[in-house]
Amino acid sequence: MSKTKEPVAPVVPKTTAVVSIQEQIAQQLARQNETAAGLRSSGSYIGFKNAQLKVDGISIPANQLDVRVLAALSERAWYAKDFDADVVQVPDCYALDSDVPHEQSANPQADVCADCERNKWGSATRGKGKACRESARVIVIPANVPLASAQMYTAKVPVTSLSTVTSFTSRCGQANKLMGEFVTKLSVVEDKKTFFKVHLTPTEVTAEMDMAALLKCQDAAYQLAMTPYPVIE
């Protein structure tokens, strides 16, 4: 007689709930890190908070540096929530080197900046200024480092110091020189009215520069300055 086969117990798959959650956490961390990296377009920043010149958070003696300015462009940014300089934020509407909102703005406020209510004096929630914050993105490299190996640094110059950027670019144009041909002193000084002022002072023109290399660097710097804010879902 043939033996009766005993029923085979069904295989119960092990739960994947814990693994699934861990995978989701890993995915979210990766996205979080990618977003944070995107907020810092160059990864290397020059800051002016509290009237202190800092490079990647390190204070610079005498509050001044010799640099080469490779790019300088205007930026407008409006935040639906209160702006906090201590918190990494993405503006709801912004413009880069343009008078229209960037195509990646999450919430454009007007077709043209000139017609925007946020761009009018008195629209700010505090004071008599504009709700849309004006600034300049300035890309520099150390003046004493060869162009081919120099690290680019991004500095955001506030509206209270925009005149120094305008004056600097005008002087370069009047001299018929590229910005990067000048060794320029970047400095920060205290100011009673605006707390601090940023200055860009050309000190000398570098003779016999590799103009092809400089043009390449300035083009790369402009592309860096034009890097849009990340889109956060």
Secondary structure, 3 states (H helix, E strand, C coil): CCCCCCCCCCCCCCCCHHHHHHHHHHHHHHHHHHHHHHHCCCCCEEECHHHCCEECCEECHHHEEEEEEEEEEEEEEECCCCCCCCCCCCCCEEEECCCCCCCCCCCCCCCCHHHCHHHCCCCCCCCCCCCCEEEEEEEEEECCCCHHHCCCEEEEEEHHHHHHHHHHHHHHHHCCCCHHHEEEEEEEEEECCCEEEEEEEEEEECCCCCHHHHHHHHHHHHHHHCCCCCCCC
